[in-house]
């Protein structure tokens, strides 16, 4: 509905002014006027996600997907929240797969899908997906780290070490994390 569009524009102005509550109110108004207005539903979901308001974010993504079943960003974000925040790996997997297919295998959706497979204990399925993602976004420390963890899980220590080194070059602060130190020890050759 055309009368919803000015509310989306208002939310962008409020966001630029760093008035996130004003942006959220404008988006709420836009979605009251037109519940099918995908840009407003997505922007509202993203705002809720940034504010760590997980349930409202999930609700917005679900509403968006109900009307737009191949909306890759909403599918990916819903899968991420379900898997990593709610701990529902089995419920997240179908959304991650749909996002992966709908996005023509973008690195972001590939990373989410591969990581969910990893969390489910299926590094063999995750490996080719994360390897391509890591090659496509060599500037992402998170994707490089996920590749390192998954390749370590499939027994490819040399490749995992390369990805871990790349992640640490991109984000040296990772070195202080216990999981990184544990991974580094796992990857060292036995003496």
C-alpha positions in Angstrom: 0.0 0.0 0.0 1.5 3.3 -1.0 0.7 5.0 2.3 3.2 2.7 4.0 6.2 3.9 2.0 6.6 7.3 3.8 6.9 5.4 7.1 9.8 3.4 5.7 11.5 6.6 4.6 10.9 8.1 8.0 12.6 5.0 9.6 15.6 5.6 7.4 15.8 9.2 8.6 15.5 8.2 12.2 18.2 5.5 11.7 20.5 8.1 10.2 19.9 10.2 13.3 20.7 7.2 15.5 17.2 7.3 16.9 16.5 3.5 16.8 13.3 3.7 18.8 11.9 6.3 16.3 13.0 4.1 13.4 11.3 1.1 15.1 8.1 3.0 15.7 8.0 4.2 12.0 8.5 0.6 10.8 5.8 -0.7 13.1 3.5 1.9 11.6 4.4 0.9 8.1 3.8 -2.8 8.8 0.4 -2.0 10.5 -0.6 -0.2 7.3 0.7 -3.0 5.1 1.7 -6.3 6.7 2.9 -7.5 3.3 5.4 -4.6 2.9 8.6 -6.7 2.7 11.2 -3.9 3.0 9.6 -2.7 6.3 9.2 -6.2 7.7 12.9 -7.0 6.9 14.1 -3.7 8.4 12.1 -4.2 11.5 13.4 -7.7 11.9 17.0 -6.4 11.5 16.4 -3.7 14.1 15.0 -6.2 16.6 17.9 -8.6 15.9 20.5 -5.8 16.5 18.7 -5.0 19.8 18.9 -8.7 20.7 15.2 -8.9 20.8 15.2 -12.4 19.4 11.5 -13.3 19.5 10.2 -10.2 17.8 13.0 -10.6 15.2 12.0 -14.2 14.5 8.4 -13.2 14.2 9.1 -10.5 11.6 11.2 -12.9 9.6 8.5 -15.6 9.7 5.9 -13.0 8.6 8.1 -12.0 5.7 8.8 -15.6 4.7 5.1 -16.5 4.8 4.5 -14.0 2.0 7.9 -14.3 0.3 9.0 -17.9 0.7 12.3 -17.4 -1.2 13.5 -14.2 0.6 17.1 -15.2 1.2 18.0 -12.7 3.9 14.9 -13.4 6.0 15.4 -17.2 5.6 19.1 -16.9 6.5 18.5 -14.7 9.5 15.7 -16.9 10.8 17.9 -20.0 10.4 20.8 -18.2 12.3 18.5 -17.1 15.2 16.9 -20.5 15.4 20.2 -22.4 15.4 22.5 -20.1 17.5 20.1 -18.3 19.8 17.3 -20.8 20.2 19.4 -23.9 19.8 16.9 -25.5 17.4 19.3 -26.9 14.8 16.7 -29.3 13.2 14.2 -26.5 12.9 16.8 -24.1 11.5 18.3 -26.5 8.8 15.3 -26.3 6.3 15.4 -22.5 6.4 19.2 -22.4 6.0 18.9 -24.8 3.0 16.2 -22.6 1.4 18.3 -19.5 2.0 21.3 -21.2 0.4 19.3 -22.1 -2.7 17.4 -18.8 -2.9 20.5 -16.7 -2.7 22.5 -18.6 -5.4 24.8 -19.8 -2.7 25.9 -16.4 -1.3 28.8 -16.6 1.1 26.6 -15.5 4.0 23.9 -18.1 3.5 26.6 -20.7 2.7 28.3 -19.9 6.0 25.1 -20.2 8.0 24.2 -23.6 6.3 27.7 -25.0 6.8 27.8 -23.9 10.4 24.5 -25.5 11.2 25.7 -28.8 9.6 28.8 -28.5 11.8 26.8 -27.9 14.9 24.7 -31.0 14.0 28.0 -33.0 13.8 28.0 -33.3 10.0 31.3 -31.7 9.0 31.5 -33.8 5.8 28.5 -32.1 4.4 29.6 -28.7 5.7 33.1 -28.9 4.2 32.4 -28.2 0.5 29.9 -25.5 1.3 32.2 -23.6 3.7 35.3 -24.0 1.5 33.6 -22.2 -1.4 32.3 -19.5 1.0 35.8 -19.0 2.5 37.2 -18.6 -1.0 34.6 -16.1 -2.0 35.0 -13.9 1.1 38.6 -14.1 2.1 38.2 -10.9 4.1 35.7 -12.4 6.6 37.5 -13.6 9.7 34.3 -15.4 10.8 34.0 -17.4 7.6 37.7 -18.3 7.7 37.4 -19.4 11.3 34.3 -21.6 10.5 36.3 -23.1 7.6 39.1 -23.9 10.0 36.8 -25.6 12.5 35.0 -27.6 9.9 38.1 -28.8 8.1 39.6 -29.7 11.4 36.5 -31.8 11.9 37.1 -33.6 8.7 40.7 -34.3 9.5 42.3 -31.8 7.1 44.7 -30.2 9.6 46.9 -28.5 7.0 44.0 -26.7 5.3 42.4 -26.0 8.6 45.6 -24.4 9.9 45.7 -22.1 6.8 42.1 -21.0 7.4 42.8 -20.4 11.1 45.9 -18.4 10.3 43.9 -16.3 7.8 41.2 -15.7 10.4 43.8 -14.6 13.0 45.4 -12.2 10.5 42.0 -10.6 9.8 41.1 -10.5 13.5 44.0 -10.8 15.9 41.7 -10.5 18.9 40.5 -14.0 18.2 43.8 -15.4 19.5 42.7 -14.8 23.1 39.7 -17.0 22.9 39.8 -20.4 24.5 38.1 -22.2 21.6 40.8 -20.8 19.3 43.6 -22.0 21.5 42.0 -25.4 21.8 41.7 -25.6 18.0 45.3 -24.6 17.5 46.4 -27.4 19.9 44.2 -29.9 17.9 45.8 -28.8 14.7 49.4 -29.2 15.9 51.1 -32.4 14.6 51.7 -35.1 17.2 55.3 -35.3 18.4 
